[in-house]
Amino acid sequence: MKKFTSVHDTPDIHALIERAIRYKANPLGDRQLGQGKRMGLLFMNPSMRTRLSTQVAAQNLGLEAVVFNVTQEGWAMEFADGAVMNGTTVEHVKDAAPVLGQYVDLLGVRTFPGLKDRTEDYSEFILNQFIRYSGVPIVSLESATLHPLQSLADLVTITELRQKKKPKVVLTWAPHIKPLPHCVANSFAQWINAWGEAELVITHPGGYELDKQFTKNASIQNEQLVALQDADFVYVKNWSSYHRYGEMPPVEGNWMLTSEKLRTAPEAKVMHCLPVRRNVELSDAVLDSPHSIVTRQAGNRVWAAQAVLAEIMKTNF
């Protein structure tokens, strides 16, 4: 892999999943792989699991991880080509990214959508500027439209726990107090479809359809209870409207996942990328029950990141 920004950068999903599972059993098996190498971790919005899991993964491979929180510690950055920088931005990506490429051997970048201009967000403009100017392999730590490290961890978790060759996986929309991006939902659908070893059903209220480039091959169901029936895995996530970009159209009924709703899927394992708004997206009763695998899912973020970093190291160094 030359970079890692989506499932399309992955030459073999199944091999990557198996590598992650092997690292889980033997975390320090490739301790020498990153010796003498550095990875920069650049964050433009808050992070806990992505930041810490990637740091641990890097250290397991012998890489030194250097973390920089741009919004708290750095200059306000400009990304537009030809910008006249007579406003609030101080440093252009054309100047910053090549310097970062001199300091580190590979660079993880976490960006976030503005949720105002769909065309700009879906062009992955900021992430692509770092790819264009840094001169080193780029790992997406979440972007405007996708979260590939999360999705790989999700597939690792499903692979570990599935009881049938092709489980039924339901991605269900959940309520939230503010508009959220489509990154996790887009990415999960993209990876499940590319993996090809699950029946994917996406359920959401009207007005919350996702971009079809990510949901192709999935069944779409607007009745949550119908979608949940006999599910093996239920992934709970909020996202804002795609067509009315960044908005939260009104919703009828209660879409929070509860124990009562799982009665038609008694064996279902419930997933969420975290952080989760308890008793808004998911009830306490579900999160604190044997149905919930969110802690295991979050733990697998380390092994997913380690598999990706190892693949990049072996390919590029």
C-alpha positions, 0 to 999 in steps of 0.5 A, a space after each residue: 500500500 502506498 497510502 491508506 484512505 479507503 478500501 480501494 487502497 487495500 490490495 487484499 481485505 481478507 489478508 489485512 483482516 487476518 494480519 490484524 488478528 495475528 497481531 492481536 495474538 502476537 502484538 510484538 511479532 514485528 517489533 523490528 519493522 519500524 525501528 528507526 522510523 517515525 510516524 506523524 499523527 496530525 489531528 484537526 479535530 478531537 480524538 481518543 480511540 484513533 489517536 491512542 490506538 494508532 500510537 500503540 500500534 506504531 509502538 508495537 511495530 517499533 515506530 516512534 509516534 509524534 502527535 500534533 493537534 493542529 487546532 490547539 497547538 498550530 497555526 491556522 492553516 490555509 488549503 486553497 490554491 492561489 489563496 491571498 492569505 490576508 485573513 485568519 489563516 497563517 500557514 499554507 499546506 503547500 509549505 507545512 506538508 513538505 516540512 512534515 514530510 522531512 520530519 517523519 517517514 509516514 503521516 496520519 491525518 485526521 480531518 473533518 467535514 464542514 457539513 456546509 459544502 458537500 462538493 468540497 467535503 466529498 472531494 476530500 480536498 484537505 486530505 488530498 492536499 496532504 497527499 499531494 504535498 507531503 511526499 510521504 505515505 498518508 494514513 487517513 485517521 478519519 476524513 471528510 467522508 470515510 473512516 477506514 481504520 474504524 471500518 477495518 476494526 469493525 470487520 475484524 470484530 465481525 470476523 472474530 464473532 460471526 457464527 455463520 459464513 454470511 451473517 446479516 449485518 444491519 446498519 441503523 441510523 440513530 438519533 443525535 443532538 446535532 448533525 454528524 458527518 457520514 464518515 463512519 456509515 459511508 466507510 462501514 458500508 463501503 468495506 462490508 460491500 467490498 468484503 462480500 461476506 455479509 448481508 448488509 441492510 441499512 435502515 434509516 428514516 426518510 431524508 437520511 439516505 447515504 451516497 449510493 456510491 457507498 451503499 450499493 449492494 446493500 438493502 435499504 429499509 425505512 422500517 427499523 423493526 423490519 430491518 432488525 429481524 434476525 440480525 446477527 450484528 447491529 451497527 448503530 450510528 447517527 448521520 446527517 442528511 446527504 441530500 439536504 447536506 448537513 441538515 437534520 430533517 424531522 423524524 417520526 418515531 423513536 429510532 434509539 435502539 432498545 432491548 425491546 427492539 432486539 426481541 426479534 434478533 435475540 442473538 444480535 451483537 450490537 456495535 458502535 464506533 464510540 463515543 456514544 450518547 447514552 439513552 439518545 443513540 443507544 439505551 443503557 440497557 443495550 450498552 450494558 448487556 451481553 448484546 454489546 460488543 463496543 468495547 471489543 470493537 474499540 480494542 480492535 482499533 489497535 490491531 487494525 491500525 497495526 496491520 495497516 502500518 505494517 503493510 505500508 512499512 513493508 511496501 514503502 521501506 
